[in-house]
């Protein structure tokens, strides 16, 4: 479904060029759950943002359903983001001046031109799937962090994406709320869409992933089935995973 071919991403800070990605090649397939692991600053979020069309690569190519994006115009990226990608951020990114239902229906109505009634029907189905149907008319500001993140997941699903991207969705939550959000994400496997998560929840990644990617210094150091990566003899992988000890 998605192919990254030798992706390089440079950031310019004054006179200095920082290379966040140093030639990353990887595929993401339909019906596959992929976890991306690595220390902060290794390029995980940059990679996710490029896959989601939120950031542009410096060189290489992102191929979507067999089509190169090298010549994409702004309208092509808008179409891709609006019709193919569901993004769940660590900071929720909800509209606090709207209730839960309006947060979920805004994009389908404005971008997909759904009727209000149809958008609300779809939204209620997804709010029910994340256990928040009784909070449809609640003010976002009165929700717990875990509830906000579940609303963010439902909102993304309302756009019927081909791929769901999660950028450390539990990093701002305490352990109890983390568990409820991870349970919801795990349940999404039944939707049979591509899902990619950047996470520090090692046990979760080991349990749910079809494939695990370990990154360091802007490169993919290792990728493969969870049992392969978590039992790796690679020194960098072992050093990173060793910090989690008995969790694994």
Phi and psi in degrees as a GROMACS rama.xvg file:
@    title "Ramachandran Plot"
@    xaxis  label "Phi"
@    yaxis  label "Psi"
@TYPE xy
-128.701  133.803  UNK-2
-126.436  126.208  UNK-3
-103.062  123.434  UNK-4
-116.788  106.464  UNK-5
50.0517  49.3493  UNK-6
-73.9645  126.733  UNK-7
-117.372  136.996  UNK-8
-131.658  118.343  UNK-9
-107.571  139.849  UNK-10
-116.26  137.508  UNK-11
-103.77  119.395  UNK-12
-119.711  96.5507  UNK-13
67.1215  -125.687  UNK-14
-89.7709  -1.89227  UNK-15
-99.4794  141.777  UNK-16
-109.422  122.165  UNK-17
-106.577  124.551  UNK-18
-96.5996  104.913  UNK-19
-77.8752  -35.16  UNK-20
-126.708  136.273  UNK-21
-119.869  40.3365  UNK-22
101.548  65.8558  UNK-23
-98.4281  126.938  UNK-24
-124.291  124.683  UNK-25
-163.508  151.887  UNK-26
-111.853  147.857  UNK-27
-124.213  126.852  UNK-28
-109.698  156.908  UNK-29
-61.9329  150.137  UNK-30
64.2431  18.9945  UNK-31
-117.889  137.916  UNK-32
-105.334  120.44  UNK-33
-120.695  130.777  UNK-34
-106.653  135.543  UNK-35
-110.738  122.273  UNK-36
-116.587  159.268  UNK-37
151.145  163.989  UNK-38
-66.3342  158.549  UNK-39
-58.3523  136.647  UNK-40
87.3161  5.85516  UNK-41
-85.5627  -8.69909  UNK-42
112.259  3.67902  UNK-43
-61.1764  -52.0034  UNK-44
-67.9794  -37.2554  UNK-45
-58.7378  -43.9168  UNK-46
-60.9382  -45.6779  UNK-47
-62.9586  -41.4699  UNK-48
-64.5406  -35.34  UNK-49
-69.9826  -42.5265  UNK-50
-60.0339  -37.9758  UNK-51
-84.475  -1.00384  UNK-52
75.3916  15.4928  UNK-53
-87.5548  -16.2512  UNK-54
-140.692  149.684  UNK-55
-101.219  139.748  UNK-56
-78.9249  155.711  UNK-57
-81.7647  -43.3875  UNK-58
-153.046  169.836  UNK-59
100.079  -154.64  UNK-60
-156.675  139.791  UNK-61
-108.365  119.75  UNK-62
-108.857  123.042  UNK-63
-113.589  116.201  UNK-64
49.7432  42.1417  UNK-65
84.6629  -0.00889856  UNK-66
-111.217  124.855  UNK-67
-66.2724  143.861  UNK-68
-99.9922  7.56224  UNK-69
-57.6201  -33.4491  UNK-70
-106.612  16.9356  UNK-71
-62.3303  137.35  UNK-72
-95.7081  174.717  UNK-73
-56.3468  -40.1615  UNK-74
-66.8847  -31.2051  UNK-75
-68.2691  -42.7359  UNK-76
-66.2055  -39.3661  UNK-77
-60.7476  -43.7968  UNK-78
-63.07  -42.4087  UNK-79
-62.7935  -49.0178  UNK-80
-63.7248  -38.697  UNK-81
-77.5997  -29.1167  UNK-82
-110.845  -15.6517  UNK-83
-120.814  -22.7863  UNK-84
-116.749  132.949  UNK-85
-112.286  125.397  UNK-86
-119.57  127.847  UNK-87
-117.237  118.718  UNK-88
-97.3367  160.603  UNK-89
-68.6417  -23.9437  UNK-90
-102.794  19.1349  UNK-91
72.6819  -52.6783  UNK-92
57.578  38.8709  UNK-93
-88.1905  162.033  UNK-94
-91.75  109.501  UNK-95
-71.6766  -15.5538  UNK-96
-88.5091  4.30747  UNK-97
-121.233  156.164  UNK-98
-80.0816  178.448  UNK-99
-60.0439  -46.9232  UNK-100
-63.7171  -42.7663  UNK-101
-65.2071  -34.4098  UNK-102
-58.9248  -36.8644  UNK-103
-81.8593  -24.7378  UNK-104
-98.3695  -14.846  UNK-105
-57.1777  -53.3547  UNK-106
-67.4971  -45.0081  UNK-107
-58.9606  -35.7397  UNK-108
-74.6116  -44.7731  UNK-109
-82.2841  -34.2139  UNK-110
-99.7802  -37.322  UNK-111
-100.24  -1.95015  UNK-112
59.0198  33.0551  UNK-113
-70.5939  152.588  UNK-114
-69.9849  156.408  UNK-115
-58.4628  -41.9415  UNK-116
-64.9846  -43.4381  UNK-117
-65.84  -42.6902  UNK-118
-62.822  -39.1545  UNK-119
-68.2787  -36.3625  UNK-120
-63.2015  -47.0764  UNK-121
-63.002  -43.7782  UNK-122
-61.0603  -42.7684  UNK-123
-65.3427  -34.851  UNK-124
-62.5527  -42.8308  UNK-125
-76.4215  -34.6058  UNK-126
-64.3743  -36.6712  UNK-127
-64.5565  -39.3624  UNK-128
-66.747  -24.7691  UNK-129
-102.219  8.84739  UNK-130
77.8883  27.1621  UNK-131
-126.21  22.7287  UNK-132
-61.781  -29.2368  UNK-133
-76.7779  -8.17685  UNK-134
-106.761  15.7846  UNK-135
-56.2129  -35.9491  UNK-136
-107.508  17.4626  UNK-137
-78.805  149.043  UNK-138
-71.5268  133.676  UNK-139
-57.4462  -37.7273  UNK-140
-63.6495  -15.6194  UNK-141
-95.9028  0.928632  UNK-142
-87.9184  154.733  UNK-143
-74.0303  166.899  UNK-144
-59.264  -40.7478  UNK-145
-64.9438  -39.0928  UNK-146
-67.1614  -40.2806  UNK-147
-60.5176  -41.4027  UNK-148
-69.4692  -33.2226  UNK-149
-69.495  -34.9537  UNK-150
-63.1009  -42.2895  UNK-151
-60.7989  -37.7922  UNK-152
-66.4748  -46.9619  UNK-153
-60.1766  -41.7893  UNK-154
-60.2152  -43.8602  UNK-155
-63.1999  -40.5132  UNK-156
-66.4468  -26.5512  UNK-157
-62.8021  -18.612  UNK-158
-90.1965  3.78784  UNK-159
51.9515  56.3657  UNK-160
-73.885  158.108  UNK-161
-84.7856  -24.7683  UNK-162
-141.08  136.624  UNK-163
-108.293  130.367  UNK-164
-117.969  129.359  UNK-165
-120.823  118.39  UNK-166
-102.456  95.129  UNK-167
43.7296  60.217  UNK-168
-67.609  -11.9718  UNK-169
-113.565  6.47834  UNK-170
-66.602  -24.3428  UNK-171
-96.6867  8.50861  UNK-172
-111.304  152.451  UNK-173
-78.5842  168.283  UNK-174
-55.7017  -39.0737  UNK-175
-66.3595  -44.5648  UNK-176
-71.0353  -31.4528  UNK-177
-58.0079  -44.0332  UNK-178
-60.1716  -40.7369  UNK-179
-70.1041  -35.1696  UNK-180
-71.5551  -42.6185  UNK-181
-63.2057  -34.8114  UNK-182
-62.5469  -40.8849  UNK-183
-66.3059  -44.5211  UNK-184
-60.979  -41.0488  UNK-185
-60.9645  -36.8731  UNK-186
-68.2975  -19.3286  UNK-187
-71.7654  -12.152  UNK-188
-56.7815  -26.4089  UNK-189
-69.399  -13.3759  UNK-190
-79.453  -15.9604  UNK-191
57.1583  44.8842  UNK-192
-118.467  164.162  UNK-193
-69.8187  138.051  UNK-194
-137.325  133.527  UNK-195
-129.785  127.3  UNK-196
-126.43  130.864  UNK-197
-92.0984  122.663  UNK-198
-152.923  155.144  UNK-199
-108.699  8.87166  UNK-200
-86.8966  88.2096  UNK-201
-65.7681  -44.5937  UNK-202
-62.2394  -39.5201  UNK-203
-63.2176  -47.3023  UNK-204
-60.5681  -40.7512  UNK-205
-66.602  -35.8432  UNK-206
-77.2186  -39.6643  UNK-207
-103.22  -21.6804  UNK-208
-75.4191  142.669  UNK-209
-79.1411  -32.0065  UNK-210
-146.525  143.359  UNK-211
-119.926  136.38  UNK-212
-116.589  127.524  UNK-213
-109.277  125.052  UNK-214
-114.508  151.482  UNK-215
-155.529  135.642  UNK-216
52.79  41.1506  UNK-217
78.168  11.4979  UNK-218
-129.787  155.052  UNK-219
-85.5333  114.902  UNK-220
-81.8522  -37.9721  UNK-221
-159.266  145.37  UNK-222
-149.108  151.671  UNK-223
161.737  -170.749  UNK-224
-60.5051  149.081  UNK-225
-53.4334  -42.9225  UNK-226
-63.2566  -29.376  UNK-227
-74.7905  -49.6257  UNK-228
-68.4265  -41.6802  UNK-229
-73.8895  -12.2331  UNK-230
-110.922  20.0999  UNK-231
-65.1643  149.198  UNK-232
-95.4201  -2.51392  UNK-233
-64.2661  129.231  UNK-234
-63.2992  -38.7675  UNK-235
-69.1004  -40.567  UNK-236
-65.7313  -45.938  UNK-237
-60.6879  -41.6774  UNK-238
-63.2942  -42.7393  UNK-239
-66.5226  -50.2642  UNK-240
-68.9567  -27.1653  UNK-241
-60.9791  -22.1406  UNK-242
-68.5244  -18.5001  UNK-243
-96.9521  -6.49716  UNK-244
43.7216  -120.411  UNK-245
-71.7404  -10.5417  UNK-246
-58.785  -32.9406  UNK-247
